[in-house]
Amino acid sequence: MATDYDAPRKTEDELGEDSLEELKARRLDKNSGKVDEDEVEAAESFELPGADLSHEELSVQVLPRQSDEFTCSQCFLVHHRSQLASERNGVMVCRDCAA
């Protein structure tokens, strides 16, 4: 809730003078800003892990491994050559797996 620091402040005497009706009206105004959300409608848009995605299409273009990249023999991820930790007998390992 935003606070107006430039507004004049009420003293304790003035705060005690607020009528019961004014206080009730303020409380009702605070509750009027709440949004009633339909739980069923919200649940329909929520997808659980492992949901059937057979009707979905892949929207990412997959490129083949480039000449300056290698496939780690431990994690099988494609990395840039700068991530190469060791290469022995043609076995390439990335820095993450070598650590």
C-alpha positions as CSV (number, residue, x, y, z in Angstrom):
1,M,0.0,0.0,0.0
2,A,1.4,3.4,-1.0
3,T,2.0,6.0,1.8
4,D,1.7,9.7,1.2
5,Y,4.5,11.0,3.4
6,D,3.6,14.7,2.6
7,A,0.1,14.4,4.0
8,P,-0.5,15.9,7.4
9,R,-0.4,13.4,10.2
10,K,-3.1,12.9,12.7
11,T,-2.4,13.2,16.4
12,E,-3.5,10.4,18.8
13,D,-6.5,12.6,19.8
14,E,-7.6,12.9,16.2
15,L,-7.1,9.1,15.6
16,G,-9.4,8.4,18.6
17,E,-12.1,10.6,17.2
18,D,-12.7,8.4,14.1
19,S,-16.2,7.1,14.3
20,L,-17.0,3.4,14.2
21,E,-18.8,3.9,10.8
22,E,-15.7,5.5,9.2
23,L,-13.6,2.6,10.4
24,K,-16.0,0.0,9.0
25,A,-16.2,1.9,5.7
26,R,-12.4,1.9,5.4
27,R,-12.3,-1.9,6.2
28,L,-14.8,-2.6,3.5
29,D,-12.9,-0.5,1.0
30,K,-9.8,-2.5,1.6
31,N,-11.6,-5.7,0.9
32,S,-13.2,-4.4,-2.3
33,G,-9.9,-4.6,-4.1
34,K,-9.7,-8.3,-3.9
35,V,-10.2,-10.3,-7.0
36,D,-12.4,-13.4,-7.0
37,E,-10.6,-16.0,-9.0
38,D,-12.3,-19.1,-10.2
39,E,-10.2,-22.0,-8.9
40,V,-11.4,-24.4,-11.6
41,E,-10.4,-22.0,-14.3
42,A,-7.0,-21.5,-12.8
43,A,-6.4,-25.2,-12.4
44,E,-7.2,-25.9,-16.1
45,S,-4.3,-23.7,-17.2
46,F,-1.9,-25.4,-14.8
47,E,0.1,-28.3,-16.3
48,L,1.6,-31.0,-14.1
49,P,5.0,-32.5,-14.9
50,G,4.8,-35.5,-17.1
51,A,1.7,-34.2,-18.9
52,D,0.9,-35.4,-22.4
53,L,2.7,-33.1,-24.8
54,S,2.3,-35.2,-27.9
55,H,0.2,-32.5,-29.7
56,E,2.9,-29.9,-29.1
57,E,5.5,-28.9,-31.7
58,L,9.2,-28.1,-31.1
59,S,9.7,-24.4,-31.8
60,V,13.5,-24.4,-31.5
61,Q,15.9,-24.8,-34.4
62,V,18.4,-27.5,-33.7
63,L,21.9,-27.0,-35.2
64,P,24.5,-29.8,-35.7
65,R,27.7,-29.6,-33.6
66,Q,30.0,-26.9,-34.9
67,S,33.7,-27.4,-35.7
68,D,34.7,-25.5,-32.5
69,E,32.6,-27.6,-30.3
70,F,32.9,-31.1,-28.7
71,T,30.7,-33.6,-27.0
72,C,31.7,-34.5,-23.4
73,S,32.1,-38.2,-22.9
74,Q,30.8,-38.0,-19.4
75,C,27.7,-35.8,-19.5
76,F,27.1,-36.0,-23.3
77,L,26.5,-32.2,-23.6
78,V,27.9,-30.2,-26.5
79,H,30.4,-27.6,-25.2
80,H,32.7,-25.0,-26.8
81,R,36.4,-26.0,-27.1
82,S,37.2,-23.5,-24.4
83,Q,35.4,-25.8,-21.9
84,L,37.6,-28.8,-22.7
85,A,39.4,-30.0,-19.6
86,S,41.3,-33.0,-21.0
87,E,41.6,-35.1,-24.1
88,R,43.2,-38.5,-23.8
89,N,43.0,-41.2,-26.4
90,G,40.2,-39.3,-28.2
91,V,38.1,-39.1,-25.0
92,M,37.0,-35.5,-24.4
93,V,35.9,-34.3,-20.9
94,C,34.4,-30.9,-20.1
95,R,35.6,-28.8,-17.1
96,D,32.4,-29.4,-15.1
97,C,32.8,-33.2,-15.3
98,A,36.6,-33.1,-14.7
99,A,36.1,-31.1,-11.4
